């Protein structure tokens, strides 16, 4: 059973093929997975707090490569910050001047200060996974899964939830034949145009 851990950094998972673009101790393969993922018949792929660090066009390509590498019954587990949580916990439109100034810096830190390129909310992450060819999506909790091999993998720190909004989005994607929903087409096209991709 092949299990790929993408963007692992120094967080090595025993029994997994640990992949990063830098040679940290324990990394099995140094590879830029945004360009190519040279595997097939993979059962599981896991990436924790990785996809938000790559540009959106590269993320789409990576997710397509994941769908191609996975078996028909394979599962991709993505863990990434929740944009909705970041927005609600870092910014208030009715803040006083000192709070508004602080909120501006906090929000920008969440985007750029931590090296993020693109943050996802649940709707956009599922739409992007659908565009990559996945057809089934399941929101799961930190460390939990119906697949034993995907339980207890997360190592990233947690922040408190804000009401129903969790700090981290964890989605397990599987199946084939997904297509990007119509509602995502126009804003995505405008975004790609604005960043000079199309």
Steps between C-alpha positions, in 0.01 A plus 500: 500500500654828389437801725642842409561778750536822299681810624603309810779732613657355816173325600582146388228233498630143538366266232434787260706631208595841646544756221622857517688742274778516761711220649390500862613205712272206422373633165476208258479703182591858411249608238305804383153347509344812344660399170462122499408218734665192342297232677207280413277250677525704823255417777533813716642850466529734798598866508480710816531877488664483160253593227454855634873561448486454124347729238146413396587393141771269637253361754253409226778320312609319817146382574465372142828314545367352825179381332710343221736326747225358721331165443130509416425446870788719620451790741662843525495657849566875508537705816517877452407820686137599470466841332158554659651451847792732420267775381255480792769477769739760357280779366202708610348773287370685806833504688639813664804661335763318710320167458448562129872566453591186693244296305647617171845375599364175646306423184799572279717282724255216450534541124861598439683500832482123524599449137148432375421544131129414495263417785191286441155487648313170483299594190805606300710202607227257392452685169875487435511129581206443264684687224796269563276200430390388847129425540452424870590727791471438871572756770670326792627602842860537611656152526179318405416294191304194397833378356732367773810609306378863496430531874726693734717650225472871576786660692427870446384695804133573541329824587158521667199475274285809456146376543440256215816612317805282551852637473600222261320352200562130457350348187532145372446487124452192287319372192541605140313719255451817702453831321537854624161649590375789285492739793882478532581572135467878485673595827779252424550642150510855635750401769729324252480801269583735785811300596612489136439132426243546220 
